[in-house]
Amino acid sequence: MKTLSNLKVAIFADGAEKVGMLEMYAKPYIKGFTTNPTLMRKAGVNDYERFAREILQEITDRPISFEVFADDFAEMGRQARKIAAWGENVRVKIPITNTRGESAVPLCERLTREGIPLNVTALFTLEQVQSVVDAVAGGAPTYVSVFAGRIADTGVDPVPLMAEAVRRLAQAPNAELIWASPRELLNVFQADAIGCHVITVTNDILKKLSLVGKDLGDYSLETVQMFYSDGKAAEFVL
């Protein structure tokens, strides 16, 4: 099994809590960051721009994605240009459609031709992947975020789809595939095995990295000891 030191896939921390982001920033194996409006709302962020600018004062040398939150494409474009101006390491997240299911690909094509680095997000199908590849090829650097974890939630194995997505992204050397919404640490190694460029990982999963390479016999014993200690602490009787 591979170790962290020889993984080729880049691990990005996914979150919007400042303390947690800076904790991950201190770890050299974290190569970038992603956020979204849902994570920001859960973290209690109430001033989008102030939060982003404060983070960008601390995180200056790794890519970080901030998402537009409009539903109208003209307003998405305005927000995207404003967000892009916040820093050279900023990637602007654009959802693959608006809430009416209308494609954002034409907007992505315009923005990438303007030189705005993108993170096209919430992709679930290979048709969506291909449409983005065709639109951004030759443009600004672009992440293509496929929500492999949510695909798995439907009972579909995401690995073959992600492997095919990697193959298709070869048509756009300026684009990199993100394995988004992982559900377990194993996904990091699955992403690495298929040649995926990036995987976004939340802090709860990142904390399990210390388990990589752990002896399974020792882990078994520790689990038994945990059950025993908890039963004793609960003072169960039969």
Biotite code that builds the C-alpha atoms (Angstrom):
import biotite.structure as struc

atoms = struc.array([
    struc.Atom([0.000, 0.000, 0.000], chain_id="A", res_id=1, res_name="MET", atom_name="CA", element="C"),
    struc.Atom([1.212, 3.478, -0.836], chain_id="A", res_id=2, res_name="LYS", atom_name="CA", element="C"),
    struc.Atom([2.116, 5.953, 1.875], chain_id="A", res_id=3, res_name="THR", atom_name="CA", element="C"),
    struc.Atom([1.480, 9.687, 1.943], chain_id="A", res_id=4, res_name="LEU", atom_name="CA", element="C"),
    struc.Atom([5.037, 10.364, 0.828], chain_id="A", res_id=5, res_name="SER", atom_name="CA", element="C"),
    struc.Atom([4.619, 8.664, -2.547], chain_id="A", res_id=6, res_name="ASN", atom_name="CA", element="C"),
    struc.Atom([1.063, 9.628, -3.452], chain_id="A", res_id=7, res_name="LEU", atom_name="CA", element="C"),
    struc.Atom([0.811, 11.458, -6.762], chain_id="A", res_id=8, res_name="LYS", atom_name="CA", element="C"),
    struc.Atom([-2.710, 12.763, -6.222], chain_id="A", res_id=9, res_name="VAL", atom_name="CA", element="C"),
    struc.Atom([-2.739, 16.219, -4.616], chain_id="A", res_id=10, res_name="ALA", atom_name="CA", element="C"),
    struc.Atom([-4.748, 16.442, -1.400], chain_id="A", res_id=11, res_name="ILE", atom_name="CA", element="C"),
    struc.Atom([-6.838, 19.601, -1.006], chain_id="A", res_id=12, res_name="PHE", atom_name="CA", element="C"),
    struc.Atom([-8.544, 20.451, 2.292], chain_id="A", res_id=13, res_name="ALA", atom_name="CA", element="C"),
    struc.Atom([-12.270, 21.062, 1.890], chain_id="A", res_id=14, res_name="ASP", atom_name="CA", element="C"),
    struc.Atom([-13.833, 23.398, 4.443], chain_id="A", res_id=15, res_name="GLY", atom_name="CA", element="C"),
    struc.Atom([-14.668, 26.941, 5.468], chain_id="A", res_id=16, res_name="ALA", atom_name="CA", element="C"),
    struc.Atom([-13.698, 27.130, 9.118], chain_id="A", res_id=17, res_name="GLU", atom_name="CA", element="C"),
    struc.Atom([-10.717, 29.463, 9.424], chain_id="A", res_id=18, res_name="LYS", atom_name="CA", element="C"),
    struc.Atom([-9.045, 27.646, 12.328], chain_id="A", res_id=19, res_name="VAL", atom_name="CA", element="C"),
    struc.Atom([-9.339, 24.287, 10.583], chain_id="A", res_id=20, res_name="GLY", atom_name="CA", element="C"),
    struc.Atom([-8.085, 25.679, 7.275], chain_id="A", res_id=21, res_name="MET", atom_name="CA", element="C"),
    struc.Atom([-5.014, 27.195, 8.886], chain_id="A", res_id=22, res_name="LEU", atom_name="CA", element="C"),
    struc.Atom([-4.386, 23.963, 10.785], chain_id="A", res_id=23, res_name="GLU", atom_name="CA", element="C"),
    struc.Atom([-4.325, 22.129, 7.456], chain_id="A", res_id=24, res_name="MET", atom_name="CA", element="C"),
    struc.Atom([-2.200, 24.877, 5.881], chain_id="A", res_id=25, res_name="TYR", atom_name="CA", element="C"),
    struc.Atom([0.543, 24.007, 8.354], chain_id="A", res_id=26, res_name="ALA", atom_name="CA", element="C"),
    struc.Atom([0.714, 20.489, 6.902], chain_id="A", res_id=27, res_name="LYS", atom_name="CA", element="C"),
    struc.Atom([2.952, 20.257, 3.830], chain_id="A", res_id=28, res_name="PRO", atom_name="CA", element="C"),
    struc.Atom([0.937, 17.422, 2.289], chain_id="A", res_id=29, res_name="TYR", atom_name="CA", element="C"),
    struc.Atom([-2.071, 19.744, 1.880], chain_id="A", res_id=30, res_name="ILE", atom_name="CA", element="C"),
    struc.Atom([-1.584, 21.242, -1.571], chain_id="A", res_id=31, res_name="LYS", atom_name="CA", element="C"),
    struc.Atom([-4.669, 23.441, -1.851], chain_id="A", res_id=32, res_name="GLY", atom_name="CA", element="C"),
    struc.Atom([-8.090, 24.371, -0.484], chain_id="A", res_id=33, res_name="PHE", atom_name="CA", element="C"),
    struc.Atom([-11.708, 24.391, -1.591], chain_id="A", res_id=34, res_name="THR", atom_name="CA", element="C"),
    struc.Atom([-14.788, 26.018, -0.104], chain_id="A", res_id=35, res_name="THR", atom_name="CA", element="C"),
    struc.Atom([-18.444, 26.410, -1.071], chain_id="A", res_id=36, res_name="ASN", atom_name="CA", element="C"),
    struc.Atom([-21.451, 28.419, 0.148], chain_id="A", res_id=37, res_name="PRO", atom_name="CA", element="C"),
    struc.Atom([-22.852, 25.442, 2.068], chain_id="A", res_id=38, res_name="THR", atom_name="CA", element="C"),
    struc.Atom([-19.634, 24.934, 4.023], chain_id="A", res_id=39, res_name="LEU", atom_name="CA", element="C"),
    struc.Atom([-19.417, 28.668, 4.689], chain_id="A", res_id=40, res_name="MET", atom_name="CA", element="C"),
    struc.Atom([-22.962, 28.794, 6.013], chain_id="A", res_id=41, res_name="ARG", atom_name="CA", element="C"),
    struc.Atom([-22.305, 25.807, 8.299], chain_id="A", res_id=42, res_name="LYS", atom_name="CA", element="C"),
    struc.Atom([-19.160, 27.532, 9.578], chain_id="A", res_id=43, res_name="ALA", atom_name="CA", element="C"),
    struc.Atom([-21.141, 30.668, 10.421], chain_id="A", res_id=44, res_name="GLY", atom_name="CA", element="C"),
    struc.Atom([-19.585, 32.907, 7.786], chain_id="A", res_id=45, res_name="VAL", atom_name="CA", element="C"),
    struc.Atom([-21.791, 35.997, 7.335], chain_id="A", res_id=46, res_name="ASN", atom_name="CA", element="C"),
    struc.Atom([-19.504, 38.261, 5.304], chain_id="A", res_id=47, res_name="ASP", atom_name="CA", element="C"),
    struc.Atom([-18.317, 36.337, 2.261], chain_id="A", res_id=48, res_name="TYR", atom_name="CA", element="C"),
    struc.Atom([-15.715, 38.773, 0.978], chain_id="A", res_id=49, res_name="GLU", atom_name="CA", element="C"),
    struc.Atom([-14.235, 39.591, 4.381], chain_id="A", res_id=50, res_name="ARG", atom_name="CA", element="C"),
    struc.Atom([-13.854, 35.880, 5.170], chain_id="A", res_id=51, res_name="PHE", atom_name="CA", element="C"),
    struc.Atom([-12.196, 35.209, 1.822], chain_id="A", res_id=52, res_name="ALA", atom_name="CA", element="C"),
    struc.Atom([-9.799, 38.120, 2.080], chain_id="A", res_id=53, res_name="ARG", atom_name="CA", element="C"),
    struc.Atom([-8.791, 37.159, 5.632], chain_id="A", res_id=54, res_name="GLU", atom_name="CA", element="C"),
    struc.Atom([-8.026, 33.606, 4.500], chain_id="A", res_id=55, res_name="ILE", atom_name="CA", element="C"),
    struc.Atom([-6.082, 34.871, 1.493], chain_id="A", res_id=56, res_name="LEU", atom_name="CA", element="C"),
    struc.Atom([-3.873, 36.955, 3.756], chain_id="A", res_id=57, res_name="GLN", atom_name="CA", element="C"),
    struc.Atom([-2.819, 33.705, 5.454], chain_id="A", res_id=58, res_name="GLU", atom_name="CA", element="C"),
    struc.Atom([-2.890, 31.255, 2.544], chain_id="A", res_id=59, res_name="ILE", atom_name="CA", element="C"),
    struc.Atom([-0.862, 32.880, -0.198], chain_id="A", res_id=60, res_name="THR", atom_name="CA", element="C"),
    struc.Atom([1.014, 30.088, -1.962], chain_id="A", res_id=61, res_name="ASP", atom_name="CA", element="C"),
    struc.Atom([-1.563, 27.337, -2.579], chain_id="A", res_id=62, res_name="ARG", atom_name="CA", element="C"),
    struc.Atom([-4.675, 27.360, -4.768], chain_id="A", res_id=63, res_name="PRO", atom_name="CA", element="C"),
    struc.Atom([-7.949, 28.090, -3.022], chain_id="A", res_id=64, res_name="ILE", atom_name="CA", element="C"),
    struc.Atom([-11.398, 27.955, -4.596], chain_id="A", res_id=65, res_name="SER", atom_name="CA", element="C"),
    struc.Atom([-14.273, 30.317, -3.808], chain_id="A", res_id=66, res_name="PHE", atom_name="CA", element="C"),
    struc.Atom([-17.670, 29.751, -5.400], chain_id="A", res_id=67, res_name="GLU", atom_name="CA", element="C"),
    struc.Atom([-20.122, 32.169, -6.986], chain_id="A", res_id=68, res_name="VAL", atom_name="CA", element="C"),
    struc.Atom([-23.568, 32.077, -5.406], chain_id="A", res_id=69, res_name="PHE", atom_name="CA", element="C"),
    struc.Atom([-25.767, 33.699, -8.062], chain_id="A", res_id=70, res_name="ALA", atom_name="CA", element="C"),
    struc.Atom([-28.270, 31.801, -10.225], chain_id="A", res_id=71, res_name="ASP", atom_name="CA", element="C"),
    struc.Atom([-28.275, 34.194, -13.171], chain_id="A", res_id=72, res_name="ASP", atom_name="CA", element="C"),
    struc.Atom([-25.343, 33.724, -15.545], chain_id="A", res_id=73, res_name="PHE", atom_name="CA", element="C"),
    struc.Atom([-24.687, 37.429, -16.001], chain_id="A", res_id=74, res_name="ALA", atom_name="CA", element="C"),
    struc.Atom([-24.451, 37.856, -12.239], chain_id="A", res_id=75, res_name="GLU", atom_name="CA", element="C"),
    struc.Atom([-22.338, 34.696, -11.962], chain_id="A", res_id=76, res_name="MET", atom_name="CA", element="C"),
    struc.Atom([-19.922, 36.278, -14.422], chain_id="A", res_id=77, res_name="GLY", atom_name="CA", element="C"),
    struc.Atom([-19.773, 39.517, -12.454], chain_id="A", res_id=78, res_name="ARG", atom_name="CA", element="C"),
    struc.Atom([-19.136, 37.663, -9.197], chain_id="A", res_id=79, res_name="GLN", atom_name="CA", element="C"),
    struc.Atom([-16.527, 35.446, -10.874], chain_id="A", res_id=80, res_name="ALA", atom_name="CA", element="C"),
    struc.Atom([-14.515, 38.420, -12.114], chain_id="A", res_id=81, res_name="ARG", atom_name="CA", element="C"),
    struc.Atom([-14.651, 40.060, -8.698], chain_id="A", res_id=82, res_name="LYS", atom_name="CA", element="C"),
    struc.Atom([-13.604, 36.891, -6.863], chain_id="A", res_id=83, res_name="ILE", atom_name="CA", element="C"),
    struc.Atom([-10.745, 36.270, -9.316], chain_id="A", res_id=84, res_name="ALA", atom_name="CA", element="C"),
    struc.Atom([-9.316, 39.699, -8.486], chain_id="A", res_id=85, res_name="ALA", atom_name="CA", element="C"),
    struc.Atom([-8.847, 38.778, -4.817], chain_id="A", res_id=86, res_name="TRP", atom_name="CA", element="C"),
    struc.Atom([-5.596, 36.900, -5.374], chain_id="A", res_id=87, res_name="GLY", atom_name="CA", element="C"),
    struc.Atom([-3.369, 35.108, -7.858], chain_id="A", res_id=88, res_name="GLU", atom_name="CA", element="C"),
    struc.Atom([-3.965, 31.780, -6.106], chain_id="A", res_id=89, res_name="ASN", atom_name="CA", element="C"),
    struc.Atom([-7.763, 32.066, -6.368], chain_id="A", res_id=90, res_name="VAL", atom_name="CA", element="C"),
    struc.Atom([-9.811, 29.648, -8.458], chain_id="A", res_id=91, res_name="ARG", atom_name="CA", element="C"),
    struc.Atom([-13.414, 30.638, -9.122], chain_id="A", res_id=92, res_name="VAL", atom_name="CA", element="C"),
    struc.Atom([-15.942, 27.861, -8.649], chain_id="A", res_id=93, res_name="LYS", atom_name="CA", element="C"),
    struc.Atom([-18.764, 27.803, -11.181], chain_id="A", res_id=94, res_name="ILE", atom_name="CA", element="C"),
    struc.Atom([-21.540, 25.189, -10.843], chain_id="A", res_id=95, res_name="PRO", atom_name="CA", element="C"),
    struc.Atom([-22.100, 23.117, -13.975], chain_id="A", res_id=96, res_name="ILE", atom_name="CA", element="C"),
    struc.Atom([-25.707, 24.374, -14.192], chain_id="A", res_id=97, res_name="THR", atom_name="CA", element="C"),
    struc.Atom([-27.924, 26.908, -12.493], chain_id="A", res_id=98, res_name="ASN", atom_name="CA", element="C"),
    struc.Atom([-30.898, 25.806, -10.386], chain_id="A", res_id=99, res_name="THR", atom_name="CA", element="C"),
    struc.Atom([-33.049, 25.491, -13.519], chain_id="A", res_id=100, res_name="ARG", atom_name="CA", element="C"),
    struc.Atom([-30.665, 22.973, -15.040], chain_id="A", res_id=101, res_name="GLY", atom_name="CA", element="C"),
    struc.Atom([-29.355, 25.412, -17.663], chain_id="A", res_id=102, res_name="GLU", atom_name="CA", element="C"),
    struc.Atom([-25.735, 24.772, -18.594], chain_id="A", res_id=103, res_name="SER", atom_name="CA", element="C"),
    struc.Atom([-23.029, 27.081, -17.286], chain_id="A", res_id=104, res_name="ALA", atom_name="CA", element="C"),
    struc.Atom([-20.557, 25.788, -19.881], chain_id="A", res_id=105, res_name="VAL", atom_name="CA", element="C"),
    struc.Atom([-20.866, 28.856, -22.177], chain_id="A", res_id=106, res_name="PRO", atom_name="CA", element="C"),
    struc.Atom([-20.059, 31.101, -19.205], chain_id="A", res_id=107, res_name="LEU", atom_name="CA", element="C"),
    struc.Atom([-17.085, 28.902, -18.289], chain_id="A", res_id=108, res_name="CYS", atom_name="CA", element="C"),
    struc.Atom([-15.815, 29.165, -21.852], chain_id="A", res_id=109, res_name="GLU", atom_name="CA", element="C"),
    struc.Atom([-16.035, 32.980, -21.769], chain_id="A", res_id=110, res_name="ARG", atom_name="CA", element="C"),
    struc.Atom([-14.320, 33.215, -18.388], chain_id="A", res_id=111, res_name="LEU", atom_name="CA", element="C"),
    struc.Atom([-11.487, 30.849, -19.266], chain_id="A", res_id=112, res_name="THR", atom_name="CA", element="C"),
    struc.Atom([-10.823, 32.810, -22.481], chain_id="A", res_id=113, res_name="ARG", atom_name="CA", element="C"),
    struc.Atom([-10.550, 35.915, -20.295], chain_id="A", res_id=114, res_name="GLU", atom_name="CA", element="C"),
    struc.Atom([-7.812, 34.180, -18.342], chain_id="A", res_id=115, res_name="GLY", atom_name="CA", element="C"),
    struc.Atom([-9.822, 33.507, -15.173], chain_id="A", res_id=116, res_name="ILE", atom_name="CA", element="C"),
    struc.Atom([-8.741, 30.267, -13.445], chain_id="A", res_id=117, res_name="PRO", atom_name="CA", element="C"),
    struc.Atom([-11.804, 28.140, -12.760], chain_id="A", res_id=118, res_name="LEU", atom_name="CA", element="C"),
    struc.Atom([-13.092, 25.247, -10.718], chain_id="A", res_id=119, res_name="ASN", atom_name="CA", element="C"),
    struc.Atom([-16.159, 23.896, -12.500], chain_id="A", res_id=120, res_name="VAL", atom_name="CA", element="C"),
    struc.Atom([-18.105, 22.065, -9.827], chain_id="A", res_id=121, res_name="THR", atom_name="CA", element="C"),
    struc.Atom([-20.981, 19.647, -9.133], chain_id="A", res_id=122, res_name="ALA", atom_name="CA", element="C"),
    struc.Atom([-20.362, 17.409, -12.152], chain_id="A", res_id=123, res_name="LEU", atom_name="CA", element="C"),
    struc.Atom([-21.837, 13.893, -12.035], chain_id="A", res_id=124, res_name="PHE", atom_name="CA", element="C"),
    struc.Atom([-21.762, 12.574, -15.615], chain_id="A", res_id=125, res_name="THR", atom_name="CA", element="C"),
    struc.Atom([-19.194, 11.991, -18.330], chain_id="A", res_id=126, res_name="LEU", atom_name="CA", element="C"),
    struc.Atom([-21.292, 14.094, -20.688], chain_id="A", res_id=127, res_name="GLU", atom_name="CA", element="C"),
    struc.Atom([-20.793, 17.036, -18.336], chain_id="A", res_id=128, res_name="GLN", atom_name="CA", element="C"),
    struc.Atom([-17.082, 16.301, -18.122], chain_id="A", res_id=129, res_name="VAL", atom_name="CA", element="C"),
    struc.Atom([-16.733, 16.259, -21.905], chain_id="A", res_id=130, res_name="GLN", atom_name="CA", element="C"),
    struc.Atom([-18.643, 19.513, -22.304], chain_id="A", res_id=131, res_name="SER", atom_name="CA", element="C"),
    struc.Atom([-16.304, 21.261, -19.867], chain_id="A", res_id=132, res_name="VAL", atom_name="CA", element="C"),
    struc.Atom([-13.189, 19.770, -21.483], chain_id="A", res_id=133, res_name="VAL", atom_name="CA", element="C"),
    struc.Atom([-14.321, 21.022, -24.884], chain_id="A", res_id=134, res_name="ASP", atom_name="CA", element="C"),
    struc.Atom([-15.079, 24.487, -23.492], chain_id="A", res_id=135, res_name="ALA", atom_name="CA", element="C"),
    struc.Atom([-11.922, 25.147, -21.486], chain_id="A", res_id=136, res_name="VAL", atom_name="CA", element="C"),
    struc.Atom([-9.244, 23.437, -23.588], chain_id="A", res_id=137, res_name="ALA", atom_name="CA", element="C"),
    struc.Atom([-6.498, 25.946, -24.276], chain_id="A", res_id=138, res_name="GLY", atom_name="CA", element="C"),
    struc.Atom([-7.844, 28.447, -21.764], chain_id="A", res_id=139, res_name="GLY", atom_name="CA", element="C"),
    struc.Atom([-6.921, 29.349, -18.202], chain_id="A", res_id=140, res_name="ALA", atom_name="CA", element="C"),
    struc.Atom([-6.091, 26.633, -15.651], chain_id="A", res_id=141, res_name="PRO", atom_name="CA", element="C"),
    struc.Atom([-9.271, 24.788, -14.716], chain_id="A", res_id=142, res_name="THR", atom_name="CA", element="C"),
    struc.Atom([-10.256, 22.206, -12.141], chain_id="A", res_id=143, res_name="TYR", atom_name="CA", element="C"),
    struc.Atom([-13.083, 19.850, -13.112], chain_id="A", res_id=144, res_name="VAL", atom_name="CA", element="C"),
    struc.Atom([-14.791, 18.673, -9.916], chain_id="A", res_id=145, res_name="SER", atom_name="CA", element="C"),
    struc.Atom([-16.681, 15.396, -10.220], chain_id="A", res_id=146, res_name="VAL", atom_name="CA", element="C"),
    struc.Atom([-18.621, 14.450, -7.090], chain_id="A", res_id=147, res_name="PHE", atom_name="CA", element="C"),
    struc.Atom([-17.485, 10.843, -6.858], chain_id="A", res_id=148, res_name="ALA", atom_name="CA", element="C"),
    struc.Atom([-18.713, 10.471, -3.281], chain_id="A", res_id=149, res_name="GLY", atom_name="CA", element="C"),
    struc.Atom([-22.244, 11.483, -4.138], chain_id="A", res_id=150, res_name="ARG", atom_name="CA", element="C"),
    struc.Atom([-22.160, 9.181, -7.159], chain_id="A", res_id=151, res_name="ILE", atom_name="CA", element="C"),
    struc.Atom([-21.239, 6.359, -4.763], chain_id="A", res_id=152, res_name="ALA", atom_name="CA", element="C"),
    struc.Atom([-24.160, 7.353, -2.524], chain_id="A", res_id=153, res_name="ASP", atom_name="CA", element="C"),
    struc.Atom([-26.490, 6.293, -5.360], chain_id="A", res_id=154, res_name="THR", atom_name="CA", element="C"),
    struc.Atom([-25.036, 2.779, -5.369], chain_id="A", res_id=155, res_name="GLY", atom_name="CA", element="C"),
    struc.Atom([-22.858, 3.372, -8.438], chain_id="A", res_id=156, res_name="VAL", atom_name="CA", element="C"),
    struc.Atom([-19.137, 2.599, -8.305], chain_id="A", res_id=157, res_name="ASP", atom_name="CA", element="C"),
    struc.Atom([-17.485, 5.915, -9.223], chain_id="A", res_id=158, res_name="PRO", atom_name="CA", element="C"),
    struc.Atom([-14.057, 4.480, -10.009], chain_id="A", res_id=159, res_name="VAL", atom_name="CA", element="C"),
    struc.Atom([-14.700, 3.521, -13.678], chain_id="A", res_id=160, res_name="PRO", atom_name="CA", element="C"),
    struc.Atom([-16.345, 6.896, -14.322], chain_id="A", res_id=161, res_name="LEU", atom_name="CA", element="C"),
    struc.Atom([-13.473, 8.764, -12.706], chain_id="A", res_id=162, res_name="MET", atom_name="CA", element="C"),
    struc.Atom([-10.901, 6.741, -14.656], chain_id="A", res_id=163, res_name="ALA", atom_name="CA", element="C"),
    struc.Atom([-12.656, 7.646, -17.895], chain_id="A", res_id=164, res_name="GLU", atom_name="CA", element="C"),
    struc.Atom([-12.812, 11.284, -16.803], chain_id="A", res_id=165, res_name="ALA", atom_name="CA", element="C"),
    struc.Atom([-9.021, 11.251, -16.329], chain_id="A", res_id=166, res_name="VAL", atom_name="CA", element="C"),
    struc.Atom([-8.655, 9.935, -19.872], chain_id="A", res_id=167, res_name="ARG", atom_name="CA", element="C"),
    struc.Atom([-10.907, 12.637, -21.297], chain_id="A", res_id=168, res_name="ARG", atom_name="CA", element="C"),
    struc.Atom([-9.120, 15.439, -19.483], chain_id="A", res_id=169, res_name="LEU", atom_name="CA", element="C"),
    struc.Atom([-5.982, 14.555, -21.423], chain_id="A", res_id=170, res_name="ALA", atom_name="CA", element="C"),
    struc.Atom([-7.625, 16.522, -24.265], chain_id="A", res_id=171, res_name="GLN", atom_name="CA", element="C"),
    struc.Atom([-7.251, 19.691, -22.163], chain_id="A", res_id=172, res_name="ALA", atom_name="CA", element="C"),
    struc.Atom([-3.745, 19.869, -20.634], chain_id="A", res_id=173, res_name="PRO", atom_name="CA", element="C"),
    struc.Atom([-4.770, 23.035, -18.760], chain_id="A", res_id=174, res_name="ASN", atom_name="CA", element="C"),
    struc.Atom([-7.464, 21.089, -16.862], chain_id="A", res_id=175, res_name="ALA", atom_name="CA", element="C"),
    struc.Atom([-7.145, 18.826, -13.832], chain_id="A", res_id=176, res_name="GLU", atom_name="CA", element="C"),
    struc.Atom([-9.684, 16.396, -12.424], chain_id="A", res_id=177, res_name="LEU", atom_name="CA", element="C"),
    struc.Atom([-10.844, 16.712, -8.815], chain_id="A", res_id=178, res_name="ILE", atom_name="CA", element="C"),
    struc.Atom([-12.290, 13.685, -7.000], chain_id="A", res_id=179, res_name="TRP", atom_name="CA", element="C"),
    struc.Atom([-14.830, 15.609, -4.915], chain_id="A", res_id=180, res_name="ALA", atom_name="CA", element="C"),
    struc.Atom([-16.947, 14.604, -1.904], chain_id="A", res_id=181, res_name="SER", atom_name="CA", element="C"),
    struc.Atom([-14.939, 11.539, -0.812], chain_id="A", res_id=182, res_name="PRO", atom_name="CA", element="C"),
    struc.Atom([-16.577, 9.368, 1.809], chain_id="A", res_id=183, res_name="ARG", atom_name="CA", element="C"),
    struc.Atom([-13.579, 7.574, 3.303], chain_id="A", res_id=184, res_name="GLU", atom_name="CA", element="C"),
    struc.Atom([-9.792, 7.655, 3.370], chain_id="A", res_id=185, res_name="LEU", atom_name="CA", element="C"),
    struc.Atom([-9.642, 4.754, 0.909], chain_id="A", res_id=186, res_name="LEU", atom_name="CA", element="C"),
    struc.Atom([-10.895, 7.171, -1.764], chain_id="A", res_id=187, res_name="ASN", atom_name="CA", element="C"),
    struc.Atom([-7.547, 8.990, -1.605], chain_id="A", res_id=188, res_name="VAL", atom_name="CA", element="C"),
    struc.Atom([-5.758, 5.828, -2.702], chain_id="A", res_id=189, res_name="PHE", atom_name="CA", element="C"),
    struc.Atom([-8.411, 5.007, -5.308], chain_id="A", res_id=190, res_name="GLN", atom_name="CA", element="C"),
    struc.Atom([-8.017, 8.486, -6.790], chain_id="A", res_id=191, res_name="ALA", atom_name="CA", element="C"),
    struc.Atom([-4.251, 8.072, -6.837], chain_id="A", res_id=192, res_name="ASP", atom_name="CA", element="C"),
    struc.Atom([-4.467, 4.661, -8.515], chain_id="A", res_id=193, res_name="ALA", atom_name="CA", element="C"),
    struc.Atom([-6.452, 5.964, -11.503], chain_id="A", res_id=194, res_name="ILE", atom_name="CA", element="C"),
    struc.Atom([-4.252, 9.028, -11.994], chain_id="A", res_id=195, res_name="GLY", atom_name="CA", element="C"),
    struc.Atom([-6.731, 11.603, -10.685], chain_id="A", res_id=196, res_name="CYS", atom_name="CA", element="C"),
    struc.Atom([-4.963, 14.926, -10.216], chain_id="A", res_id=197, res_name="HIS", atom_name="CA", element="C"),
    struc.Atom([-6.626, 16.204, -7.028], chain_id="A", res_id=198, res_name="VAL", atom_name="CA", element="C"),
    struc.Atom([-8.889, 14.958, -4.246], chain_id="A", res_id=199, res_name="ILE", atom_name="CA", element="C"),
    struc.Atom([-10.715, 17.297, -1.878], chain_id="A", res_id=200, res_name="THR", atom_name="CA", element="C"),
    struc.Atom([-10.924, 15.979, 1.671], chain_id="A", res_id=201, res_name="VAL", atom_name="CA", element="C"),
    struc.Atom([-12.770, 17.281, 4.725], chain_id="A", res_id=202, res_name="THR", atom_name="CA", element="C"),
    struc.Atom([-10.981, 17.576, 8.068], chain_id="A", res_id=203, res_name="ASN", atom_name="CA", element="C"),
    struc.Atom([-12.768, 14.582, 9.607], chain_id="A", res_id=204, res_name="ASP", atom_name="CA", element="C"),
    struc.Atom([-11.309, 12.320, 6.918], chain_id="A", res_id=205, res_name="ILE", atom_name="CA", element="C"),
    struc.Atom([-7.940, 14.078, 6.951], chain_id="A", res_id=206, res_name="LEU", atom_name="CA", element="C"),
    struc.Atom([-7.598, 13.218, 10.640], chain_id="A", res_id=207, res_name="LYS", atom_name="CA", element="C"),
    struc.Atom([-7.579, 9.534, 9.659], chain_id="A", res_id=208, res_name="LYS", atom_name="CA", element="C"),
    struc.Atom([-4.340, 9.970, 7.711], chain_id="A", res_id=209, res_name="LEU", atom_name="CA", element="C"),
    struc.Atom([-2.449, 8.948, 10.857], chain_id="A", res_id=210, res_name="SER", atom_name="CA", element="C"),
    struc.Atom([-3.923, 5.461, 10.372], chain_id="A", res_id=211, res_name="LEU", atom_name="CA", element="C"),
    struc.Atom([-2.231, 4.931, 7.002], chain_id="A", res_id=212, res_name="VAL", atom_name="CA", element="C"),
    struc.Atom([0.089, 1.926, 7.249], chain_id="A", res_id=213, res_name="GLY", atom_name="CA", element="C"),
    struc.Atom([-1.149, 0.952, 10.709], chain_id="A", res_id=214, res_name="LYS", atom_name="CA", element="C"),
    struc.Atom([-0.742, -2.739, 11.598], chain_id="A", res_id=215, res_name="ASP", atom_name="CA", element="C"),
    struc.Atom([-4.197, -4.320, 11.331], chain_id="A", res_id=216, res_name="LEU", atom_name="CA", element="C"),
    struc.Atom([-3.509, -6.751, 14.160], chain_id="A", res_id=217, res_name="GLY", atom_name="CA", element="C"),
    struc.Atom([-2.707, -3.852, 16.471], chain_id="A", res_id=218, res_name="ASP", atom_name="CA", element="C"),
    struc.Atom([-5.800, -2.013, 15.252], chain_id="A", res_id=219, res_name="TYR", atom_name="CA", element="C"),
    struc.Atom([-7.940, -5.067, 16.016], chain_id="A", res_id=220, res_name="SER", atom_name="CA", element="C"),
    struc.Atom([-6.603, -5.258, 19.570], chain_id="A", res_id=221, res_name="LEU", atom_name="CA", element="C"),
    struc.Atom([-7.144, -1.527, 20.134], chain_id="A", res_id=222, res_name="GLU", atom_name="CA", element="C"),
    struc.Atom([-10.738, -1.900, 18.952], chain_id="A", res_id=223, res_name="THR", atom_name="CA", element="C"),
    struc.Atom([-11.379, -4.755, 21.390], chain_id="A", res_id=224, res_name="VAL", atom_name="CA", element="C"),
    struc.Atom([-9.817, -2.705, 24.188], chain_id="A", res_id=225, res_name="GLN", atom_name="CA", element="C"),
    struc.Atom([-12.083, 0.236, 23.309], chain_id="A", res_id=226, res_name="MET", atom_name="CA", element="C"),
    struc.Atom([-15.215, -1.918, 23.496], chain_id="A", res_id=227, res_name="PHE", atom_name="CA", element="C"),
    struc.Atom([-14.114, -3.355, 26.846], chain_id="A", res_id=228, res_name="TYR", atom_name="CA", element="C"),
    struc.Atom([-13.234, 0.045, 28.325], chain_id="A", res_id=229, res_name="SER", atom_name="CA", element="C"),
    struc.Atom([-16.526, 1.590, 27.204], chain_id="A", res_id=230, res_name="ASP", atom_name="CA", element="C"),
    struc.Atom([-18.541, -1.315, 28.592], chain_id="A", res_id=231, res_name="GLY", atom_name="CA", element="C"),
    struc.Atom([-16.713, -1.049, 31.905], chain_id="A", res_id=232, res_name="LYS", atom_name="CA", element="C"),
    struc.Atom([-17.115, 2.748, 32.023], chain_id="A", res_id=233, res_name="ALA", atom_name="CA", element="C"),
    struc.Atom([-20.854, 2.377, 31.390], chain_id="A", res_id=234, res_name="ALA", atom_name="CA", element="C"),
    struc.Atom([-21.058, -0.047, 34.361], chain_id="A", res_id=235, res_name="GLU", atom_name="CA", element="C"),
    struc.Atom([-23.190, -2.461, 32.371], chain_id="A", res_id=236, res_name="PHE", atom_name="CA", element="C"),
    struc.Atom([-24.497, -5.519, 34.258], chain_id="A", res_id=237, res_name="VAL", atom_name="CA", element="C"),
    struc.Atom([-26.350, -8.637, 33.179], chain_id="A", res_id=238, res_name="LEU", atom_name="CA", element="C"),
])
